[in-house]
Amino acid sequence: MFGEYTPLMKPMLIARRMERGTAIVDDVLGLLKLCPRCQEFWPQDTLFWSTSSREADGLQCHCKACQSEHRSERIQRNESRNAA
């Protein structure tokens, strides 16, 4: 909860994402980014998104909640394979 930040983005990247509908600006929360997995908009900061040096905006493409859910599904799937 402390130390979260919003990575700086190039203006053209923000404009392109807003045109495509993958980012919106909220009056209260600021810039929101769309998670393609859960189809929800979340504030574009490190509280909701993990960092990634490979992405243009510096954040992972899926939100932290979806990453956690995907990880637990993968662990359960692997455990069921090993038990059989």
C-alpha positions in Angstrom: 0.0 0.0 0.0 3.0 2.2 0.3 5.5 2.8 -2.5 3.0 2.4 -5.3 3.6 4.6 -8.3 2.3 5.2 -11.8 5.0 4.7 -14.5 5.4 7.5 -16.9 4.0 6.9 -20.4 4.5 8.6 -23.7 1.6 10.8 -24.7 1.2 8.9 -28.0 0.8 5.6 -26.2 -1.9 7.1 -23.9 -3.7 8.6 -27.0 -3.5 5.2 -28.8 -4.9 3.3 -25.9 -7.7 5.7 -25.4 -8.6 5.5 -29.1 -8.7 1.7 -28.9 -10.7 1.8 -25.6 -8.1 0.0 -23.5 -7.6 3.1 -21.3 -9.9 5.7 -20.0 -9.5 8.8 -17.7 -11.6 9.0 -14.6 -12.1 12.3 -12.8 -11.3 10.8 -9.4 -9.0 7.9 -10.1 -7.1 9.2 -13.1 -5.8 6.9 -15.9 -7.4 3.5 -15.9 -6.1 0.5 -17.8 -8.2 -2.4 -19.1 -7.3 -5.9 -18.0 -8.0 -8.2 -21.0 -8.7 -11.2 -18.8 -11.3 -9.9 -16.4 -12.4 -7.0 -18.8 -12.4 -4.5 -15.9 -10.6 -1.1 -15.7 -8.2 -0.6 -12.9 -6.1 2.4 -11.9 -2.8 2.3 -13.8 -0.4 2.0 -10.9 1.7 -0.7 -9.1 -1.1 -1.3 -6.6 -3.2 -3.1 -9.2 -0.5 -4.0 -11.8 2.9 -5.7 -11.5 5.8 -4.0 -13.2 7.3 -5.3 -16.4 10.3 -3.8 -18.2 9.2 -5.3 -21.5 5.8 -3.5 -21.7 5.6 0.0 -23.2 3.8 1.3 -20.1 6.1 -0.5 -17.6 3.2 -2.7 -16.3 2.1 -6.3 -16.9 -0.9 -6.8 -19.3 -3.0 -8.6 -16.7 -4.0 -7.1 -13.3 -2.6 -8.6 -10.1 -5.9 -10.3 -9.2 -6.0 -12.1 -12.6 -2.4 -13.1 -12.3 -3.0 -14.6 -8.8 -6.1 -16.4 -10.1 -4.3 -17.8 -13.1 -1.4 -18.9 -10.9 -3.7 -20.8 -8.4 -5.5 -22.5 -11.4 -2.2 -23.6 -12.8 -1.1 -25.0 -9.4 -4.3 -26.9 -8.9 -4.1 -28.3 -12.5 -0.5 -29.5 -11.8 -1.4 -31.0 -8.5 -4.3 -33.0 -10.0 -2.0 -34.3 -12.8 0.6 -35.4 -10.2 -2.0 -37.1 -8.0 -3.3 -39.2 -10.9 
